[in-house]
Amino acid sequence: MRSVELLIVGAGPFGLAIAAQAQASGIDYLVVGKPMDFWRSHMPAGMFLRSACDWHLDPANVHTIEAFLRISNRTPTDVGPLSRDFYLAYARWFQEQKGLAIEPVLVERLDRVGDTFQAQIENGATIGAVNVVLALGFLHFAHIPAELAGMLPAGRYAHTCHLVDFAPLAGKRCLILGGRQSAFESAALLREAGAAHVHICYRHATPRFEPSDWGRANRIVAGLAENPTWFRDLSDGEKEEINHWFWTEGRLKLEPWLWPRLDHPNVTIWPETQLAACVEQADGSLEMCLDNDAHFAVDLVIFATGYEVEMGRVPLLARGNLLGELATANGSPRLDEHLQTNIPGLFVTSMPAVQDFGLFFAFTISARVSAQLMGRGIQQRLSKGI
């Protein structure tokens, strides 16, 4: 059995950032996971990011997106808005420049054995580790409201993270439930892929098509490196103000480059409505009924309903012996200032850290500071011989 000081589970942006931090700190580490797999397999080709070039991955600020651009004599203006494919190319370059140690396999089970951890890998191998970072991303937390799914026939709906190839939907009619960026961008990509008609249904008013201002988020996240308990130490009212501001920038606005792609007869927007009923017709179509008495037929329903953290849904935890010991609140792990759980040596980052560190941790803006905070905690443990 191979043993390491640090096992990083997940090779997305947060996993790559902590790997770079560990390597720079001389920590014996290993990353397990298929590099950027969620981005490759669960985000559609043609998607654009809402972030800019300053949301890079390097805690040392060396292998930045701007450094990546310089090798091809490009500037941030040349590549905005950033595409998924561009970001994947940057992540691959980042991995190569850092020489990160990654094994593209999945962990099937994670257990604690005494004071260390054992990870069972899909190829049958076992890896022992003094510390483990779970940089799991979003996949296991895809949220489909049960009350809406219960109205629909089995096999006639999908979440956006499981429907990324739109070519087979050419000539089909689709209903998207949800009214934020992913819903509208999916609608644009569907229409461009030849969908016969796309309906978008959501309970709120239509977000504004205008650029988001992430300047405040950049300052807050940078500050967390020096004061990691800043968010959790705020009063409930202060947290609400921060979350409301972030919600305004991230959810009450849509990127302005989207609207020209949606202003089309084959796209119908249904704001301030919700699904009331669905009846499967003899020809296989789905007759949709909204609560404003609108009726129309579709072939598929797509849930753009986001993600909700529930650690019990993570397979490697559900199969192991850690869940019963893991302290959680509202499905999320309770984390200390180093993103360490109540289980010594087990660290969790990305979306599950939102509750203790703020909504910023659902975005790659936090990958660098996350790596710095966890790196300090892991070094402290190793310096004590733990």
N, C-alpha and C positions, 0 to 999 in steps of 0.2 A: 504494500500500500504506500502510495506516495504521500508525503506530508509537507505542508507549507505553513508559513506563518499567517498568510492571508489568502483565503479563497474568495474570489469575487464571482458571484453568480449573476450573469447578465452582461452582455457585451454591447449594450446600447450606449448612448451618450454619457449617462451617469457611470456606467461600468468602465468605459474607456477613460474617463476623467480620473477616477480613483486609481485605476491601474497606473496611469502616468504619475500620479502623486506617490503611490507606493514605490514605483521604480526609482523615482528621484530621491526617495528617502532611504533607499537601500533595504526595503522590506522584501522578504522572499514571498512572492505572490504568484497566483495563477488565476487567469480569467477563464471561466467555462461558459460557453454560449456561442451561438452563431452571430458573428459581428453584424450589428445593426439589423437584426432579423425582423424586428417589428416594423421598422421603417421599410424594409424591402418587401415584406410579405403581407403587411396589414395596412399599408398606406398606398393610395393609388398613384401610378405613374401619371405625371402631369400636374400633381399637387404642388402648391407653392406654400412656403412657410410664412408665418406672420412676423418672424424675427428678422433681424438684420445681422450684419457681419460681426457685430460686437458680442454676439452670443456664441463664442467659440468654446472649445473644450479644454484648453490647456491651463491648468492651475499656475504654471510658470510663465504664462503669457509669451511664449516663444512660438509655438506652432499654432498660430492663430489663423482665422479664416483670411485675414488680410495678408498674412505671410504666404498662405496657399495661393492667393491671387497673384502675388508678385512674381511667382515662378512662370506665369503665363502672361505677364505684363498687363494684367487687368486691374480694375479698381472696383470698389463696392458698387459704384453706379452702374458698371457694366453688367452686373449679375442680379440686380434687384428687380422684382422680388425674388428671393432665393427659391430655387426649385428643390424638390425632394432629391432629384438625381444629382444636383450640384452638392447638396449637403452630404449625400452618400459618398461622393467622390472626395470631399474634404475629410470625412471620417476615415475613409480608407487611407488617405495620405497621412493623416494624423497617426493612425496605428502604425504605419510603415516608418514614419520619421522617429517615433518613440521606440520602435522595436518591441512592441508590447507582446507579452507571452499569453497567447490565447489558444485554448483548445476548443474547436467548434462542435462541442457535444453538449447535451442537456443533462442537468441533474434531475434524477427521478425521485430522490428521497434525501432528506437531511435530518440527521439525528445528533443529539448530544450524547457523548460517551465520556462520562467523567467530566473533566474540565475542558475537553476539546470537542470538536465536531467531526462527524463522518458524513461525507456526501457520496451517495451511490450514483454512479454515472450510467447513462443508457447503454454504454458498451460493456457493462459489467464490472468496470473498475471501481475502486473506492479511493477517495482522496480524504486524508485527514487534514484538519486545519485548526490552528489556535484561535483564529478569528475568521469570521465570515461576514461578507457584505452582500446583502440581497439588493441588487439593482434591477428589479424585475420589470419595470415599465408598466404598461397599461393592460396588456392582453387579458389577464385573468379577471380584470375588473370591469369588463364591458357590461353596461347596464341596459337591460330591456325591461321597462315597467311591466309587471305581471298583469296588471289590469288591462293593458293594451294588447299584450301578446295573447291573452285569453280570448280576445275577440276574433283572432285570426286562425285560419287552418294551419296545421303543422306543415312546415316546409315552404311556406309562402312568405316568409319574412327573414330578414338578416340584419345584423348590426353592421354599421359602416366599417368596423375593423375586420369584418369577415367577408366584405364584398368590395373588392378593389379592382377587379377586372370587369370593366363595363362593356366590353365588346359583345358578349353574348346577349346583352340587353338592347341591342339595336332593334328597333321596331317594336319594342315593348313599352308598356305604360307603367309608370312607377309612382308611388306615393312615398315621400320622405317625411317622417315624423320627427320634428325638431327644427329649431329656427336660429341656430348659431352658425359660426363659420363653416363647420364641417358639413352641415346640411346644405348650405347654399353652394359650397364648392363642389360637393357631390352632385348636386343638381346641374351645375354647369358642365361638369365632366360627363354626366349621363347624356345631356343634350348633345354635346359635341361628339359623343360616341354613337349617336343616331337613335336615341330613345324616341319613341313616337310622341310621348308626352310625359312631363314630369310635374307632379304636384308637390308643393311644400306646405305642410300644415303645422302650425305651432300656436301655443296658447297666448303668447305675448304680442306686443306691437312689433312691427318690423324694425330690427336694428338699423342704425344709421350707416350708410356706406361712406366712411371717412377713416383716415389713418388713425391708428392707435398711437398714443404717446407713452413709450415705455421708460422714459427718463427716470421717473420716480422709482420704478421697479429696479432699474439698474443700481440706483443709489442705495436702496434698501438692502438688496442682496449683497452688495459689496460690504455694507456695514455689518452683516451677519458674520462675516469672517472674524471680526473683532468682538462682537457682542452676540453670540449665537442664541442667547435666551431672550433677545430683544422682543420677538413677536409674542412668545408665551408670557412674558412679563407685562404685556399691555393689559389694560382693563378691557372688559367685554365691549364697552362702547368704542374704545380705540381700535380693537380688532375689527369690529363691525365697520368702522369708517375705512380702514385699510382694505378690507375685503370688498366693500361696496365700490371703492375707487377701482380696484383691480377688476371687479366684475364689469364696471362701466367701460373700461378700456378693452377688456378681453372678450366680453360677451354682448355688450350693448352696441358694439361697433362691428362692421364688416369691412373687409378690405375693399377700397374703391375700385380696384381692377376687376372685381367680380361682377359688378352690375352690368357692364356692357355684354357680358357672356350670358346673362340671365334675361335680358330684355328681349324676349322672343315669344312668338305665339305658342310655342310648344312648352312653355313654362307657366304654370299658374301658381300664384302665391295665395295662401289662405291664412292670414294673420288672425290672431285672437279667436281661434277656433280649435276644436279638438275632435278626435275620432269618437263617434257615438256608436257605430255598429258596422259590421261587415257581413255580407251575405255572399257565399260562393254560388255562382251561377252555373247553369247546365253546361255552358261552353267553357267552363274553367276559370272565367274571369272573376274578379272580386269586386262586388258592388260596395263602394265605400259610402258611408253616411256620416257627415259631419254634424256637429251640434247646431250649425246654422241652417240645417235642412238641405245643404248642398249634397248632390249625389253624382258620382262618377265611377267609372270602371277602371281597374288597374290589373296588372299581372303580378306585381310584386310590391311588398311594403318594406321600406328600409328605415331602420331605427338609427337616427342621429341623436341619440339620447345620452351620450356621454359615458362616464365611468364612475363607479362607486367602489371605494376600497372595502374589501372584506378579506382579511388575511386567511380565513378558513378556506377560501377558494383557490389558494395557491397550492397546486398539486404536491410539490416537494415538501411542503409543510404538513399538508393533510395526511400524507403517507408516513411521516416521521413522528418523533416523540416530543416535538417542541411546542405544538399548539396549546396543549393543556397548561403549559407553564408561561406562555407568552402573554404579557399584560397588554390589553387593548382597550380602546374606548371608541365607540361608534364604528367598530370594525378596523380601526387603524391602530398600529402599535404605539405604545407610549415610549417616547424617545428622550434620551438625555441630551446635553449640549453637543455631544459628538455623534448624534444620531444612533446611539447604542440603545438597544432594547433593555428590558429588565433582565434578560439572559446575558450574562457577561460574555463579551466577545461577539455577540450577534448584532450587526448593524443593518439598518434598513434606510434606503433613500428613495428618491423620486416621489411619485404620487403618494405613497403611504406616509410621507413625512409632512404632508400639507397641514395636518391638524396641529402639529407642534411648531412648525416653522413658517407657515403661511402658504397662500395659494401659489406663490412663486415656484414652489418645489414641484409643481405639476408641469413646469416648463424647463427647457434646457438652459435657460438663463441661470439656473441654480446648480448646474453640473459642477462648475469649478469650485464654488464655495462649499458644496457638499463634500467634494473630494478633500478639501483642506481640513474641514472639521473632522471628518472620519479619520483622515491621516493622523491628526494629532492624537485622537483617542486611541488609535491602534498603537502608535509609537509609545504612548504612556504605558499601555498594558505590556508591551514587549520590553520596555526599559525596566519594568518591575519583575521581569521573568515570568509573566503570566502567559 
